Structures are given as structure tokens and as C-alpha cells.
Amino acid sequence: MELNELVKIRRSCRRYIDAQVKEEDVKEIIECARLAASWKNSQTGRYYVALSEEAKKAVYEALPDFNRRSSANAAYIVASFKKGLSGGIGEGKMSEEGDLWGAYDLGLQNSYLMLKASELGYDTLIMGLRDVEALRTYFAIPEDEIIMPVIAIGKRENELKLGARKQLDEILKIR
Ligand SMILES: Cc1cc2nc3c(=O)[nH]c(=O)nc-3n(C[C@H](O)[C@H](O)[C@H](O)COP(=O)(O)O)c2cc1C
């Protein structure tokens, strides 16, 4: 599928049908995310995926009510990154933005992740509101990783529309 088409198909999905997310598809999706650019190729992104009923319930319970409602029937991908590496400028020092670069790299990877998921016929929802400590405990995520979004993944129940976007001249300056 062409990139412009994929970008339009990907919309935040907040109602999922009860459909299985295949493990082989998850691997293909993360393989694609793996190819994104990162600071000095530091590749600090990590993924923890809930496909079993037990794991899905654990992640579901780590979400606030409105995100639970939006992601019922979905599987989950928890994305984190190793801190203190991306943004490094040598001799153990970090650039002034520090771990923001790790978050930046993870965002790049997650864009690939979501577009690949769309290509394979899945829908996604990034959720920034979640109980980080519950997720850390369940997946045994090391303390040197910063846990970022939970991404719901599944199949849409209803049509999804593109939300309003700023005009190009509001976000772009060319000189
Ligand atoms: C960092 C980030 C955090 C978000 N957190 C949530 C969330 O907790 N719950 C939710 O329903 N949507 C969340 N969203 C989805 C946004 O609301 C959505 O991307 C935006 O409204 C644009 O819609 P679109 O994704 O369909 O283009 C989040 C998106 C991003 C990028």
C-alpha cells in the first residue's frame, strides 16, 4: 500500500471488534519499527506485548477507565526506551535535551510500528495515560527503561475519520 494511503488509513481507533492479533504479525510490525533512525544508531526502544488473555487483562487494568473503554478487545504493546543512551555526546555526557532524544527515537519507531500495523490490517491507539509501575511490575521492565505509551492494537469496529489538522501555513515556514 502506498505511504499516503497508509497515513490516511491510520487513525486512532477507540472501538475494537473481538479479533485475534497474530504473534507473527506483531513480529513483522516490530521488525519494521526496528529499521527507524535513532541517535547514533543507539536503538534504545524496547517492546512488551500482551497477546494472552492474562497479559491483556494485566495491561487493561493498568489503564484509566476511559482508555479501558477505548481499548476493550484489543491487544497491547507497551513501548519503552533505555535511558541515558540516546542523546549521549561521549565521555558519559548527554546533550542538553537529555533523554528527550530517547523519547524522540521511540516516537520514530512507533510511527513505523503503527503504519506497518495499518498495512497488515490492524488499527492502533497510542495511550499516554497508564499506570507505569503496574506495567513495570507485570512485564519485569528494568528500572533503566523509561516506559512511554501503551499502544492498543486490534481491528476497528467502526469507520474512523481524520480529525481536524492545522493548516500548512500555521506549522511551516520556508525562507
Ligand atoms: C503521545 C500521545 C499520547 C496519547 N494518549 C492518548 C490517550 O491516553 N488516550 C486516547 O484516547 N488517545 C490518546 N492519544 C491519541 C490522540 O488523541 C490522537 O492521536 C489525536 O487525537 C489525533 O487523531 P488520530 O490519531 O486519529 O490522527 C495520544 C496520542 C499521542 C501521540
The ligand as an ORCA input file, in Angstrom:
! r2SCAN-3c Opt
* xyz 0 1
  C       1.792     10.833     22.901
  C       0.318     10.548     22.661
  C      -0.491     10.204     23.741
  C      -1.849      9.926     23.519
  N      -2.617      9.490     24.594
  C      -3.913      9.145     24.369
  C      -4.697      8.598     25.432
  O      -4.245      8.405     26.572
  N      -5.991      8.264     25.141
  C      -6.529      8.447     23.892
  O      -7.712      8.130     23.698
  N      -5.808      8.954     22.871
  C      -4.509      9.288     23.068
  N      -3.736      9.733     22.018
  C      -4.322      9.800     20.647
  C      -4.542     11.231     20.163
  O      -5.654     11.779     20.818
  C      -4.737     11.214     18.619
  O      -3.550     10.764     18.018
  C      -5.114     12.586     18.056
  O      -6.384     12.984     18.512
  C      -5.129     12.600     16.526
  O      -6.008     11.632     16.000
  P      -5.507     10.492     15.005
  O      -4.521      9.624     15.776
  O      -6.723      9.738     14.599
  O      -4.809     11.135     13.856
  C      -2.392     10.012     22.213
  C      -1.553     10.345     21.140
  C      -0.213     10.588     21.343
  C       0.680     10.875     20.147
*
